[in-house]
Amino acid sequence: MIFGRIKKQQSALAVSLLGSLAFIGLAIWGWNLPIETALNFVLISAILMMLVMMAAFVTAWLMSKFRNRR
């Protein structure tokens, strides 16, 4: 049962990534979006994602520190 659920999650992730890549490809081809602009969007998105992950990490670390104080 566990492996079936993992396989479903992985296939959903693969379909989501494929759909995202197709949308980006159509934006570049259909709307004449320069590749440099698309790469800038990817870079900005990656930076923002790292900032959110760092904020979550710091929050979890602070919560563990306050919990261990008691």
ROTOR-884101 format. One record per residue: z negated, y negated, x negated of N, C-alpha, C in turn. Coordinates in steps of 0.001 Angstrom, whole numbers, padded with zeros to 6 digits, always signed. Layout:
ZYXZYXZYX
...
end
This chain:
+000000+001194-000811+000000+000000+000000+000000-001264-000859
-000789-001270-001913-000879-002460-002755+000464-002738-003422
+001120-001687-003899+002377-001902-004612+003479-002389-003685
+003454-001973-002430+004437-002460-001467+004290-003949-001222
+003033-004416-001149+002793-005843-000936+003239-006653-002147
+002974-006145-003346+003394-006847-004568+004911-006929-004630
+005588-005840-004260+007046-005842-004303+007606-006857-003306
+006995-006968-002125+007449-007950-001143+007254-009359-001667
+006124-009625-002336+005877-010958-002866+006874-011297-003964
+007189-010324-004812+008138-010579-005887+009533-010834-005333
+009931-010095-004299+011260-010307-003742+011321-011656-003027
+010236-012077-002389+010217-013394-001749+010320-014491-002808
+009667-014310-003926+009754-015279-005015+011177-015349-005559
+011804-014198-005730+013174-014165-006248+014134-014860-005283
+013968-014630-003992+014842-015270-003000+014610-016780-002995
+013366-017201-003117+013066-018639-003147+013688-019302-004369
+013569-018655-005528+014168-019211-006748+015687-019265-006642
+016275-018227-006089+017725-018197-005929+018186-019300-004983
+017456-019494-003889+017799-020564-002951+017670-021936-003584
+016622-022136-004384+016430-023413-005060+017552-023690-006049
+017916-022675-006819+019010-022848-007782+020331-023126-007076
+020552-022461-005945+021779-022710-005186+021806-024148-004657
+020680-024635-004162+020620-026008-003662+020888-027005-004779
+020285-026785-005936+020510-027685-007068+021971-027642-007509
+022538-026429-007550+023951-026303-007910+024864-027016-006926
+024554-026907-005632+025361-027613-004635+025184-029120-004727
+023992-029573-005087+023775-031012-005252+024597-031536-006422
+024637-030775-007499+025416-031196-008671+026904-031180-008348
+027359-030134-007667+028787-029989-007391+029231-030850-006212
+028493-030814-005103+028935-031474-003881+028711-032963-003862
+027608-033417-004422+027282-034832-004375+027556-035524-005701
+028197-034834-006618+028517-035378-007943+027280-035915-008650
+026199-035173-008536+024955-035544-009210+025110-035233-010701
+024885-036217-011559+024994-035934-013000+023944-034908-013438
+024330-034058-014355+023424-033017-014837+022209-033646-015509
+022397-034782-016175+021274-035461-016818+020222-035876-015786
+020676-036342-014637+019740-036738-013580+018989-035526-013051
+019698-034428-012864+019049-033207-012386+018018-032714-013404
+018365-032782-014684+017421-032364-015723+016216-033302-015789
+016436-034591-015547+015317-035529-015496+014369-035184-014346
+014947-034828-013187+014114-034418-012058+013308-033169-012395
+013927-032228-013084+013224-030998-013470+012093-031325-014443
+012358-032201-015393+011334-032597-016364+010163-033309-015683
+010468-034229-014785+009412-034946-014066+008598-033973-013213
+009278-033047-012558+008571-032053-011740+007661-031177-012588
+008127-030764-013754+007311-029935-014641+006092-030697-015136
+006275-031972-015474+005146-032786-015934+004116-032952-014819
+004591-033247-013605+003665-033397-012482+002938-032087-012173
+003641-030968-012281+003012-029678-012036+001933-029399-013086
+002204-029734-014334+001200-029541-015381-000016-030438-015150
+000214-031669-014693-000909-032561-014397-001783-032002-013273
-001156-031467-012242-001915-030875-011144-002693-029652-011632
-002062-028833-012468-002747-027653-012994-003914-028047-013892
-003735-029089-014695-004830-029543-015555-005983-030091-014720
-005663-030834-013657-006715-031357-012779-007468-030215-012106
-006753-029182-011692-007407-028025-011075-008292-027301-012083
-007813-027167-013311-008598-026510-014351-009876-027285-014641
-009769-028596-014776-010943-029421-015058-011924-029363-013892
-011416-029396-012672-012284-029308-011503-013015-027966-011470
-012307-026887-011723-012942-025564-011739-013970-025469-012860
-013664-026038-014007-014605-026020-015122-015868-026810-014790
-015693-027986-014196-016849-028789-013811-017691-028090-012743
-017037-027447-011804-017773-026715-010767-018578-025577-011367
-018000-024885-012350-018745-023787-012991-019916-024323-013807
-019743-025482-014429-020835-026085-015188-021978-026491-014268
-021660-027118-013133-022701-027517-012199-023376-026305-011552
-022631-025255-011334-023195-024051-010726-024129-023340-011697
-023809-023364-012979-024650-022713-013981-025912-023507-014304
-025938-024760-013930-027108-025596-014200-028314-025143-013400
-028086-024668-012209-029197-024278-011344-029788-023039-011818
end
